[in-house]
Amino acid sequence: MSSQQVLDLLNTLTSRLETVTNRLEKLEGAPAPAGQGGGALPESVAEWRAIMDAEVRAFVDAAATLQDDAKTAAANALKAFEECGELIEMASVCSQPADLQGVLANLSSAIGNACNQVKPRDRKDPCFLMIDLVQSGIAALGWVAADSQAWTTVDSNVEVMRFTGDKILMTYRRTEPKYVAYENAFSACWKKISPYVKKFHPAGLSWTQGGIQTSEYSKGMVGAAAGPSSGAPSAAPTRTSTSPSTAAGSAGAAWELLCQDHLKPFLGLCSQVGGPVSQQGELMEPAFTMVLDLIAMGSACKKPEGDDFIKVFAPLSEQIGRVCKVKLPKRGDPVEWLQKAIDGAINALTFVATPETSWEAVVANRDGMEYYGNQIIFRDRKTGNQLYLDFVDHLKQLLNQMEQFAKNFCPQGIEWNDHGRDTASYSPGKGKGGDSPAASSAAPKGKGGKKGPPKGGLKSVFTAEQKAKFKEQADRMEEQRRLDKEEEARTGVKKLSAREQLMLELQSKQESGSLKGGFKHIEKKDRKAMKESRKVVVVDRSQRKAASADNKKPKVKRAEVNARVGFDQLKLANCTGTRQQKERREIVVENEKKDAVTIMDCEEVVVDIKGTPKAVMISGCKKYHVTIPGCLTAVNIDNSQSGYVHLTGGVRTCQVDKCRDLDITVASPEAHDCKFISSGVSSMNVEVEVDGIDGAQMQSMAVAAQYVTKILYDANGNAYLDTEPAEKGE
């Protein structure tokens, strides 16, 4: 027998063995008859079920003793763990699918439900930390989509989660053991999951080579479902975040779904706010429609060059400009920050023209929007308008979905058809985003072509109950508008909106000279007598007697000093502005790290220091805003009130003495090691930038103003004092 014949026989034997192996693998994962077990479970499935039965079960049991919000967070986390387990079982019998994101849709939705649970508005509520703990850790289940070193995804998210976990331990370790047990149980889950992923799925989900198709898989095929599902609290309905790539089969369909599920609810809120915000909302909708037209053009045309490329995006650029040109009729309007938030967000649509990493354009503009969004939240989170808080929340969700869309469908801007026509000859068809039949027939189809949109039309992420609720709200609003118009026609008096009423009230208070509206102060002893009548006594300011010149000393206004007062000292003193018009001053440090800067007796001022000084001293100031780009030695603040200090560079020490209402923002990582030494302070806060769910956000921490001192004795019987803060800052 020749060597060639031997090789042919070996090849034939090898192919037969591969066929037999594939069949055995399929038979091994096939469902068992009713009443019988499914045979030996794969080791990865058995290990995951053991984690569900032990660590996850303990976490759910620990949550059962807490408030409803904490139970809901645990239920959402349990759902995510169960969906992850279902994927592990599917991977044990199935080969890797072509549409991996479609397979991961249920897990993505479960993680989104957990991350989008609404936290209590009071940050001191214990449930705020419990929900934050789950939201910062549950994203670690994203290891299923990793392509290398999947366990690092778990470890990195657990490291972020430890910030909240340590805060829970420090706050409740002596007073509330049940919260500590909640944190310990959740952390124990990840201590098991990280080595599990490293052992069984080091490069993401380990699919079975030659396994069945995922379409042939059914739940429970690998065995009866295990895990702590019985007795678990049910997850409350939360805002669902579904990936556009799983909701539609093409970029155009996904963009339409984004507009339907996220843009339209946001535009409805803009209409409720009214004023210039409503005008901006009306202009935003055509801009999003233009993006849909550009996506359709990209599928039918080849990429234009030079001036033609600029001409294609000119209408979108002009529409974005129209949105930003809407101005407020009056400065100081309550919705001014809402309008600026839209100005910072609308430019995110420029991702369609970004050649590389287009989603970074969305992220950059989202960061600009969040500056004003955080200001709105800080202003209205306790006693403000809930409509404004919903406005910020929906706008963040819209930008988050736009970021995901850019990553999934347009990572390098609009995808152009290399074999398409010129953009000059393009004419949209009758459908949204469609071209003429000739252009659609030119697109590749079949096995080698692109996937078309899913059959049956677009699918919404909202349930039928939610849609019915939205329709009922819209009908009520329409009926109220109709009644208002009838009343205006009957009485001839225009009914003012809530915003217009608020503006009139503010205007009347400003005209009276005090935002308190001129109400007379009532002594405590007289309040009981007036309790029944509830009368409001208005003071006639025109009848107020002027103070005698003999009894009132004239206020001496000293001349402003803004110059060098020594060979190494720059001084700004006696600079006074008004509440309506603040004075702005710029101090230029000529000899960096040699000149000291002194700011004294200033009021209603904004000071910007250029260059790094040797030291900064702020004394006797009121309502001031100082930006410090770093300091060689220390920043000293004393005998001042209502101040704001912005540190943008490295500072070693910040000494604060006898100050009230002081906010210090540490914007530079170089200043994170700064030591804050305070005495005789009240309402002092330090803000730092941390990573949140929706990106970077500011975290405010209060500096303790009260202390507790105890007398203790050492081993030798000598007494000493032990002092610790009486309150903990967030």
Legacy VTK file of the C-alpha trace (Angstrom):
# vtk DataFile Version 3.0
C-alpha trace
ASCII
DATASET POLYDATA
POINTS 730 float
0.000 0.000 0.000
1.470 3.330 -1.047
1.974 6.254 1.303
-0.668 8.292 -0.573
-3.298 5.615 0.054
-2.415 5.561 3.749
-2.885 9.338 3.942
-6.260 9.064 2.168
-7.428 6.429 4.648
-6.296 8.548 7.610
-8.149 11.596 6.261
-11.297 9.517 5.789
-11.025 8.142 9.326
-10.496 11.640 10.751
-13.602 13.022 9.035
-15.699 10.091 10.269
-14.480 10.583 13.828
-15.394 14.288 13.679
-18.884 13.398 12.471
-19.351 10.887 15.286
-18.068 13.375 17.859
-20.525 16.067 16.707
-23.423 13.629 16.910
-22.440 12.492 20.396
-22.189 16.103 21.569
-25.677 16.824 20.239
-27.086 13.706 21.878
-25.419 14.619 25.160
-27.182 17.993 25.250
-30.569 16.679 24.026
-33.542 16.951 26.450
-34.274 13.872 28.519
-37.701 12.182 28.528
-40.303 13.311 31.022
-39.629 12.155 34.539
-35.960 11.430 33.897
-32.855 13.470 34.524
-30.809 14.997 31.742
-27.707 12.983 32.570
-24.532 14.463 34.037
-24.546 18.249 33.919
-21.592 20.044 32.333
-19.199 21.159 35.036
-19.640 24.863 34.212
-23.433 24.597 34.555
-23.223 22.631 37.809
-20.781 25.153 39.289
-22.999 28.119 38.344
-26.065 26.438 39.854
-24.089 25.880 43.034
-23.365 29.628 43.176
-27.054 30.380 42.638
-28.112 27.960 45.383
-25.581 29.219 47.939
-24.315 32.800 47.523
-27.169 34.271 45.459
-29.778 32.577 47.658
-28.105 34.083 50.746
-28.173 37.537 49.135
-31.905 37.280 48.371
-32.590 36.099 51.932
-30.609 39.044 53.346
-32.674 41.464 51.215
-35.952 39.972 52.456
-35.492 41.730 55.829
-35.016 45.216 54.326
-37.313 47.839 52.840
-39.215 47.392 49.570
-36.687 49.371 47.499
-33.861 47.091 48.621
-36.006 44.026 47.894
-36.694 45.329 44.403
-32.964 45.858 43.811
-32.304 42.270 44.919
-35.089 40.978 42.675
-33.651 42.812 39.679
-30.190 41.424 40.454
-31.626 37.909 40.796
-33.254 38.210 37.369
-29.896 39.209 35.860
-28.151 36.250 37.531
-30.825 33.883 36.204
-30.471 35.225 32.658
-26.696 34.795 32.897
-27.202 31.202 34.031
-29.523 30.575 31.084
-26.803 31.806 28.711
-24.270 29.476 30.361
-26.609 26.521 29.852
-27.239 27.538 26.242
-23.514 27.796 25.554
-22.974 24.274 26.932
-25.021 22.709 24.091
-25.026 25.344 21.301
-22.461 26.614 18.865
-21.641 30.315 18.800
-24.428 32.226 16.995
-23.847 34.802 14.289
-26.189 37.292 16.006
-24.536 37.267 19.420
-26.123 40.520 20.547
-29.586 39.139 19.867
-28.824 36.181 22.135
-27.560 38.525 24.885
-30.646 40.766 24.663
-32.447 39.285 27.692
-29.383 39.654 29.924
-28.816 43.196 28.663
-32.437 44.062 29.444
-32.177 42.549 32.946
-29.002 44.515 33.697
-30.716 47.648 32.364
-33.681 47.112 34.693
-31.337 46.840 37.665
-29.278 49.894 36.687
-32.331 52.058 35.924
-34.125 51.534 39.225
-35.012 54.944 40.622
-33.166 55.776 43.844
-34.754 57.650 46.756
-34.375 61.402 46.491
-32.931 61.568 50.006
-29.300 60.455 49.851
-29.359 59.644 53.570
-32.013 56.991 53.015
-30.363 53.557 53.580
-32.043 52.215 50.429
-30.050 54.750 48.397
-26.831 52.907 49.263
-28.423 49.457 48.871
-29.599 50.251 45.330
-26.296 51.951 44.497
-24.428 48.812 45.612
-26.402 46.600 43.220
-26.189 49.056 40.323
-22.419 49.452 40.636
-21.804 45.692 40.731
-24.404 44.065 38.478
-22.689 45.334 35.312
-19.940 42.772 36.028
-22.199 40.200 34.331
-21.091 41.787 31.081
-18.209 39.290 31.129
-20.355 37.076 28.872
-19.628 39.436 25.939
-15.865 39.774 26.550
-13.478 38.333 23.989
-10.402 38.045 26.229
-9.633 38.000 29.980
-13.318 38.036 30.895
-12.562 37.847 34.621
-11.017 41.332 34.492
-14.480 42.678 33.625
-15.764 41.215 36.881
-12.806 42.478 38.921
-12.985 46.042 37.542
-16.717 46.374 38.316
-16.242 44.869 41.767
-13.512 47.438 42.440
-15.994 50.212 41.619
-18.617 48.517 43.798
-16.250 48.475 46.771
-16.610 52.266 47.124
-20.298 51.914 48.000
-19.704 48.694 49.937
-17.103 50.292 52.190
-19.427 53.221 52.760
-22.185 50.854 53.926
-19.795 49.075 56.289
-18.501 52.328 57.777
-21.996 53.773 58.239
-23.930 50.789 59.608
-21.357 48.383 61.053
-22.349 49.269 64.641
-25.996 50.284 64.292
-27.653 48.191 61.535
-26.255 44.643 61.113
-28.891 43.797 58.491
-27.401 46.325 56.024
-23.928 44.919 56.654
-25.264 41.400 55.987
-26.792 42.652 52.723
-23.427 44.034 51.579
-21.485 40.947 52.682
-23.861 38.598 50.856
-23.676 40.566 47.609
-19.876 40.779 47.784
-19.672 37.022 48.428
-21.417 36.383 45.094
-18.636 38.128 43.163
-15.898 36.427 45.168
-17.214 33.159 43.704
-18.028 34.442 40.213
-14.572 35.889 39.440
-12.646 32.571 39.818
-15.549 30.758 38.132
-15.206 32.945 35.026
-11.431 32.560 35.019
-11.767 28.759 35.161
-14.638 28.041 32.755
-15.063 31.150 30.543
-11.725 33.010 30.356
-12.566 34.507 26.930
-16.275 35.148 27.384
-18.940 32.473 27.016
-17.399 29.139 25.966
-19.662 27.859 23.173
-19.769 24.209 22.140
-18.012 23.542 18.862
-20.343 21.642 16.543
-23.297 22.146 18.881
-26.896 22.796 17.937
-28.141 26.171 16.733
-29.404 28.635 19.327
-32.775 28.699 17.526
-33.158 24.986 18.388
-32.430 25.554 22.066
-35.276 25.682 24.570
-35.199 26.709 28.196
-34.578 23.767 30.543
-32.899 21.637 27.881
-29.838 21.130 30.082
-31.908 20.291 33.176
-34.499 21.693 35.498
-33.909 25.341 36.265
-32.158 25.821 39.579
-31.638 28.908 41.681
-33.391 30.931 44.329
-36.428 31.785 42.269
-39.077 30.619 44.737
-40.027 33.130 47.355
-38.026 35.860 45.699
-39.489 39.338 45.648
-40.965 40.362 42.342
-39.200 43.067 40.411
-41.109 46.296 40.179
-41.516 47.774 36.701
-38.626 50.086 35.955
-37.441 51.978 32.932
-36.293 49.437 30.384
-33.151 49.985 28.365
-33.108 47.741 25.307
-30.231 47.744 22.886
-31.279 49.200 19.511
-29.400 46.475 17.666
-31.733 43.850 19.141
-34.909 45.871 18.639
-34.427 46.313 14.876
-32.396 44.647 12.199
-30.994 47.758 10.516
-29.653 51.176 11.439
-32.732 52.955 10.096
-35.139 50.730 12.020
-33.077 51.078 15.192
-33.019 54.876 14.870
-36.790 54.974 14.383
-37.195 52.833 17.482
-34.920 55.197 19.453
-37.037 58.179 18.365
-40.257 56.381 19.235
-39.251 55.097 22.673
-36.975 57.881 23.943
-37.253 61.030 21.816
-41.054 61.306 21.832
-41.427 61.043 25.648
-38.707 63.690 26.026
-40.425 66.018 23.528
-43.634 65.586 25.529
-41.819 66.849 28.630
-40.457 69.809 26.628
-44.029 70.688 25.677
-45.092 70.558 29.330
-42.240 72.869 30.383
-43.320 75.378 27.754
-41.613 78.592 26.692
-38.314 78.419 24.802
-37.824 74.787 25.852
-40.991 73.862 23.967
-39.667 75.719 20.905
-36.399 73.806 21.113
-38.312 70.524 21.350
-40.228 71.349 18.175
-36.924 72.018 16.384
-35.239 68.859 17.709
-37.664 66.467 16.005
-36.738 67.569 12.428
-33.045 67.223 13.357
-33.540 63.580 14.377
-35.542 62.988 11.175
-32.625 64.374 9.161
-30.340 61.798 10.781
-32.731 59.071 9.604
-32.584 60.483 6.057
-28.770 60.544 6.195
-28.701 56.888 7.272
-30.932 55.999 4.312
-28.687 58.015 1.994
-25.605 56.188 3.285
-27.141 52.793 2.466
-27.781 53.836 -1.140
-24.893 56.188 -1.966
-21.136 56.100 -1.868
-19.267 58.452 0.411
-18.969 61.982 -1.018
-15.698 63.891 -1.054
-14.683 67.500 -0.408
-17.431 70.096 -0.709
-20.032 67.437 -1.496
-19.430 65.881 1.933
-20.001 69.247 3.648
-23.091 69.857 1.514
-24.656 66.557 2.611
-24.472 67.468 6.310
-25.256 71.192 5.876
-29.052 70.860 6.518
-28.433 68.977 9.786
-25.855 71.568 10.873
-28.300 74.404 10.146
-31.082 72.672 12.087
-28.798 72.179 15.095
-27.962 75.879 14.885
-31.671 76.770 14.968
-32.108 74.778 18.167
-29.185 76.569 19.836
-30.357 80.022 18.693
-33.576 79.879 20.713
-33.026 82.420 23.486
-34.772 83.225 26.726
-36.865 86.414 26.771
-35.470 87.283 30.200
-32.304 86.320 32.050
-32.858 84.439 35.299
-35.783 82.417 33.956
-36.278 79.173 35.988
-35.940 77.112 32.787
-32.657 78.725 31.747
-30.635 75.663 32.780
-33.073 73.362 30.945
-32.486 75.309 27.761
-28.713 75.183 28.208
-28.921 71.434 28.806
-30.575 71.032 25.393
-27.902 73.280 23.848
-25.250 70.938 25.238
-27.064 67.787 24.087
-28.247 68.570 20.553
-24.702 68.644 19.158
-24.451 64.925 19.940
-26.114 64.375 16.543
-22.790 65.257 14.932
-21.730 61.645 15.497
-23.041 60.915 11.982
-20.131 62.916 10.525
-17.411 61.745 12.950
-14.916 59.540 11.048
-13.586 57.498 14.028
-15.088 56.457 17.380
-18.229 58.429 16.623
-19.766 57.684 20.024
-17.168 59.945 21.635
-19.027 62.902 20.099
-22.139 61.805 22.003
-20.178 61.281 25.229
-18.517 64.703 24.999
-21.806 66.528 24.503
-23.480 64.425 27.196
-20.804 65.601 29.641
-21.578 69.207 28.717
-25.283 68.587 29.258
-24.724 66.917 32.631
-23.140 70.083 34.056
-26.479 71.908 33.859
-28.392 68.696 34.550
-26.608 68.293 37.883
-27.316 71.927 38.721
-31.037 71.295 38.108
-30.962 68.152 40.280
-29.193 69.933 43.147
-31.676 72.810 42.936
-34.923 70.852 42.610
-34.263 67.419 44.127
-35.995 68.157 47.467
-38.512 70.970 47.067
-38.356 71.807 43.371
-40.430 70.929 40.329
-40.576 67.172 39.619
-41.120 67.987 35.933
-37.592 69.420 35.725
-36.102 66.288 37.321
-37.957 64.065 34.825
-36.685 66.323 32.038
-33.048 65.715 33.016
-33.627 61.984 33.501
-35.215 61.488 30.058
-32.539 63.580 28.341
-29.780 61.425 29.886
-31.558 58.260 28.752
-31.863 59.626 25.216
-28.136 60.410 25.028
-27.215 57.003 26.489
-29.267 55.283 23.787
-27.639 57.479 21.126
-24.207 56.392 22.396
-25.197 52.721 22.096
-26.619 53.324 18.627
-23.388 54.964 17.487
-21.336 52.041 18.823
-23.540 49.369 17.244
-24.432 50.902 13.874
-22.246 53.930 13.131
-18.899 53.471 14.919
-17.157 55.513 12.192
-20.003 57.816 11.301
-22.553 56.940 8.653
-21.814 53.701 6.787
-21.689 54.399 3.062
-22.306 51.966 0.201
-19.069 51.571 -1.763
-21.033 50.445 -4.838
-23.797 53.028 -4.518
-24.666 56.085 -6.555
-23.538 59.690 -6.116
-25.287 61.745 -3.462
-26.158 64.369 -6.080
-28.462 61.889 -7.847
-30.043 60.565 -4.644
-33.755 61.156 -4.115
-35.581 59.741 -1.058
-38.416 57.319 -1.695
-41.890 57.405 -0.244
-40.979 55.584 2.962
-39.002 57.060 5.779
-35.354 56.735 5.050
-36.070 54.732 1.881
-34.804 55.293 -1.647
-36.329 54.468 -4.996
-36.985 50.779 -5.849
-33.960 50.708 -8.124
-31.672 51.714 -5.292
-33.163 49.193 -2.895
-32.754 46.391 -5.448
-29.091 47.290 -5.870
-28.397 46.511 -2.217
-26.894 43.058 -1.628
-29.286 40.376 -0.428
-29.110 36.692 0.428
-26.431 34.868 2.367
-23.647 37.324 1.596
-25.728 40.501 1.921
-26.811 42.607 4.844
-29.736 41.665 7.017
-32.987 43.472 6.353
-35.362 44.827 8.971
-37.227 42.268 11.091
-40.574 40.986 9.939
-43.690 42.244 11.603
-42.576 45.880 11.957
-40.809 47.595 14.804
-41.105 46.327 18.358
-41.489 48.765 21.225
-39.849 48.291 24.618
-43.050 49.486 26.336
-45.707 47.030 27.446
-49.371 47.307 26.494
-50.206 48.625 29.985
-47.570 51.338 29.711
-48.793 52.369 26.252
-52.362 52.574 27.558
-51.161 54.723 30.461
-49.294 57.080 28.105
-52.368 57.380 25.879
-54.562 58.145 28.889
-52.158 60.887 30.009
-52.100 62.386 26.508
-55.923 62.373 26.348
-56.149 64.126 29.718
-53.691 66.796 28.616
-55.570 67.340 25.356
-58.882 67.617 27.205
-57.385 70.133 29.665
-56.048 72.255 26.793
-59.480 72.219 25.162
-61.176 73.325 28.400
-58.598 76.092 28.873
-59.243 77.410 25.372
-63.016 77.399 25.941
-62.589 79.274 29.206
-60.315 81.847 27.552
-62.859 82.352 24.761
-65.704 82.765 27.288
-63.955 85.081 29.757
-61.522 86.807 27.430
-58.745 86.278 29.973
-55.765 84.159 29.039
-55.034 81.397 31.537
-51.439 81.492 32.684
-49.287 78.390 32.717
-47.429 77.319 35.844
-44.238 78.828 34.478
-45.883 82.154 33.648
-47.431 82.333 37.117
-44.023 81.686 38.669
-42.470 84.447 36.535
-45.137 86.947 37.586
-44.604 86.054 41.233
-40.839 86.484 40.928
-41.309 89.797 39.121
-43.592 91.139 41.850
-41.122 90.095 44.531
-38.259 91.766 42.707
-40.233 94.978 42.295
-40.977 94.998 46.024
-37.248 94.900 46.726
-37.183 91.570 48.523
-37.702 88.014 47.438
-39.656 87.542 50.663
-42.461 89.464 48.995
-42.710 92.124 51.699
-44.586 89.984 54.229
-44.593 91.401 57.735
-42.718 89.536 60.445
-45.080 88.223 63.105
-43.812 87.697 66.622
-44.023 84.188 68.039
-46.379 85.264 70.820
-48.867 86.703 68.267
-48.880 83.684 65.933
-51.273 81.690 68.107
-53.838 84.495 68.035
-53.672 84.649 64.225
-53.706 80.868 63.743
-57.471 80.708 63.102
-57.711 83.589 60.653
-54.490 82.821 58.764
-54.336 86.400 57.617
-51.311 87.726 55.785
-50.380 91.251 56.758
-48.743 93.149 53.936
-46.478 96.025 54.815
-46.939 99.249 52.890
-43.320 100.089 52.199
-44.200 103.591 51.011
-45.217 104.505 54.577
-41.990 103.282 56.147
-40.193 106.076 57.914
-36.694 106.819 56.796
-33.992 106.307 59.389
-32.600 109.435 60.927
-29.246 110.571 59.612
-28.054 111.043 63.185
-28.750 107.435 64.119
-27.316 105.817 60.994
-23.642 106.014 60.267
-22.723 106.508 56.626
-21.068 103.505 55.025
-17.548 104.323 53.926
-16.617 102.831 50.557
-12.899 102.330 50.322
-11.039 102.525 47.060
-10.386 99.255 45.289
-6.851 97.878 45.415
-5.683 95.576 42.622
-1.906 95.793 42.294
1.423 94.505 43.528
1.971 95.658 47.101
5.361 94.071 47.643
8.151 92.383 45.759
6.391 89.019 46.214
2.735 89.842 46.948
-0.324 90.619 44.776
-3.383 92.077 46.495
-7.055 92.498 45.545
-9.136 94.375 48.130
-12.409 96.309 48.486
-13.860 95.026 45.202
-17.664 95.090 45.490
-20.304 94.083 42.979
-24.064 93.567 43.131
-26.280 90.523 43.032
-27.368 91.383 39.503
-23.915 92.360 38.225
-20.929 90.626 39.781
-17.485 92.137 39.424
-14.962 89.992 37.542
-11.246 90.314 38.176
-8.229 88.449 36.812
-4.994 88.184 38.800
-1.930 87.310 36.695
0.943 85.742 38.634
4.065 87.037 36.921
6.566 85.127 39.065
5.014 81.684 39.371
5.535 79.876 42.695
7.144 83.056 44.103
4.281 85.570 44.316
1.579 85.261 46.998
-2.024 86.337 46.264
-4.216 88.058 48.873
-7.968 88.681 48.391
-9.529 90.841 51.143
-12.915 92.459 51.890
-14.469 91.625 48.516
-18.153 90.999 47.879
-20.081 89.664 44.862
-16.886 89.031 42.892
-15.576 86.359 40.517
-11.768 86.070 40.644
-9.702 84.011 38.193
-6.022 83.488 39.076
-3.710 82.941 36.105
-0.509 81.106 36.946
0.560 79.120 40.004
1.086 81.330 43.086
3.188 80.551 46.154
0.201 80.947 48.491
-3.412 82.202 48.371
-5.111 84.056 51.247
-8.845 84.915 51.236
-10.055 87.010 54.173
-13.239 88.926 55.025
-15.014 88.157 51.727
-18.692 87.547 51.013
-20.343 85.813 48.052
-17.144 85.182 46.169
-16.039 82.705 43.496
-12.281 82.082 43.197
-10.603 79.747 40.678
-7.134 78.561 41.793
-4.960 76.713 39.220
-2.763 75.187 41.926
-0.636 76.432 44.793
2.900 75.775 46.000
2.227 75.878 49.773
-1.297 76.411 51.123
-4.655 78.093 50.546
-5.917 80.025 53.617
-9.568 81.118 53.946
-10.787 82.923 57.064
-13.658 85.118 58.278
-15.589 84.702 55.034
-19.046 83.502 54.060
-20.977 82.257 51.018
-17.901 81.317 49.010
-17.046 78.965 46.167
-13.444 77.853 45.522
-12.530 75.848 42.416
-9.191 73.959 42.586
-7.929 73.060 39.094
-4.352 72.162 40.062
-2.290 70.620 42.814
-2.766 72.019 46.332
-1.061 70.534 49.382
-3.031 72.139 52.223
-6.262 74.135 52.513
-6.800 75.883 55.872
-10.308 77.181 56.656
-11.053 79.213 59.799
-14.303 80.869 60.919
-16.122 80.498 57.610
-19.733 79.797 56.719
-21.324 78.354 53.532
-18.144 77.359 51.724
-18.045 74.945 48.753
-14.668 73.666 47.534
-14.575 71.757 44.235
-11.522 69.565 43.610
-11.465 69.358 39.807
-7.900 68.123 39.335
-6.592 64.674 40.343
-3.416 66.441 41.496
-5.406 68.021 44.334
-6.925 64.763 45.618
-4.140 64.519 48.203
-4.962 67.974 49.614
-5.352 68.152 53.406
-8.327 70.247 54.603
-7.736 71.788 58.056
-10.856 73.483 59.426
-11.858 75.246 62.637
-15.000 77.159 63.451
-16.693 76.340 60.135
-20.319 75.609 59.269
-21.900 74.363 56.037
-18.572 73.519 54.404
-18.669 70.984 51.548
-15.968 69.373 49.409
-16.918 68.119 45.918
-14.953 65.601 43.840
-15.620 63.972 40.484
-16.425 60.238 40.586
-17.522 57.672 37.995
-21.290 57.102 38.042
-23.725 54.978 36.091
-24.208 57.589 33.394
-20.574 58.735 33.355
-18.657 61.229 35.493
-20.647 63.032 38.182
-19.892 65.303 41.126
-20.088 63.921 44.678
-20.513 66.405 47.524
-19.200 65.601 51.023
-19.926 67.696 54.101
-17.134 68.641 56.522
-18.112 67.960 60.118
-18.923 71.020 62.240
-19.638 69.204 65.499
-17.472 66.749 67.439
-17.868 64.289 70.299
-15.131 64.075 72.943
-14.836 61.193 75.404
-12.579 60.584 78.408
-10.658 57.323 78.050
-7.972 55.609 80.113
-4.928 53.750 78.883
-3.428 50.557 80.323
-1.546 52.550 82.979
-4.672 54.341 84.189
-3.743 57.683 82.602
-6.694 59.675 81.236
-6.790 61.109 77.724
-9.392 62.630 75.415
-10.707 60.925 72.257
-12.434 63.216 69.740
-14.344 62.151 66.617
-16.862 63.882 64.297
-20.468 63.806 65.441
-21.717 63.633 61.839
-20.526 61.912 58.686
-20.401 63.760 55.364
-21.600 62.109 52.167
LINES 1 731
730 0 1 2 3 4 5 6 7 8 9 10 11 12 13 14 15 16 17 18 19 20 21 22 23 24 25 26 27 28 29 30 31 32 33 34 35 36 37 38 39 40 41 42 43 44 45 46 47 48 49 50 51 52 53 54 55 56 57 58 59 60 61 62 63 64 65 66 67 68 69 70 71 72 73 74 75 76 77 78 79 80 81 82 83 84 85 86 87 88 89 90 91 92 93 94 95 96 97 98 99 100 101 102 103 104 105 106 107 108 109 110 111 112 113 114 115 116 117 118 119 120 121 122 123 124 125 126 127 128 129 130 131 132 133 134 135 136 137 138 139 140 141 142 143 144 145 146 147 148 149 150 151 152 153 154 155 156 157 158 159 160 161 162 163 164 165 166 167 168 169 170 171 172 173 174 175 176 177 178 179 180 181 182 183 184 185 186 187 188 189 190 191 192 193 194 195 196 197 198 199 200 201 202 203 204 205 206 207 208 209 210 211 212 213 214 215 216 217 218 219 220 221 222 223 224 225 226 227 228 229 230 231 232 233 234 235 236 237 238 239 240 241 242 243 244 245 246 247 248 249 250 251 252 253 254 255 256 257 258 259 260 261 262 263 264 265 266 267 268 269 270 271 272 273 274 275 276 277 278 279 280 281 282 283 284 285 286 287 288 289 290 291 292 293 294 295 296 297 298 299 300 301 302 303 304 305 306 307 308 309 310 311 312 313 314 315 316 317 318 319 320 321 322 323 324 325 326 327 328 329 330 331 332 333 334 335 336 337 338 339 340 341 342 343 344 345 346 347 348 349 350 351 352 353 354 355 356 357 358 359 360 361 362 363 364 365 366 367 368 369 370 371 372 373 374 375 376 377 378 379 380 381 382 383 384 385 386 387 388 389 390 391 392 393 394 395 396 397 398 399 400 401 402 403 404 405 406 407 408 409 410 411 412 413 414 415 416 417 418 419 420 421 422 423 424 425 426 427 428 429 430 431 432 433 434 435 436 437 438 439 440 441 442 443 444 445 446 447 448 449 450 451 452 453 454 455 456 457 458 459 460 461 462 463 464 465 466 467 468 469 470 471 472 473 474 475 476 477 478 479 480 481 482 483 484 485 486 487 488 489 490 491 492 493 494 495 496 497 498 499 500 501 502 503 504 505 506 507 508 509 510 511 512 513 514 515 516 517 518 519 520 521 522 523 524 525 526 527 528 529 530 531 532 533 534 535 536 537 538 539 540 541 542 543 544 545 546 547 548 549 550 551 552 553 554 555 556 557 558 559 560 561 562 563 564 565 566 567 568 569 570 571 572 573 574 575 576 577 578 579 580 581 582 583 584 585 586 587 588 589 590 591 592 593 594 595 596 597 598 599 600 601 602 603 604 605 606 607 608 609 610 611 612 613 614 615 616 617 618 619 620 621 622 623 624 625 626 627 628 629 630 631 632 633 634 635 636 637 638 639 640 641 642 643 644 645 646 647 648 649 650 651 652 653 654 655 656 657 658 659 660 661 662 663 664 665 666 667 668 669 670 671 672 673 674 675 676 677 678 679 680 681 682 683 684 685 686 687 688 689 690 691 692 693 694 695 696 697 698 699 700 701 702 703 704 705 706 707 708 709 710 711 712 713 714 715 716 717 718 719 720 721 722 723 724 725 726 727 728 729
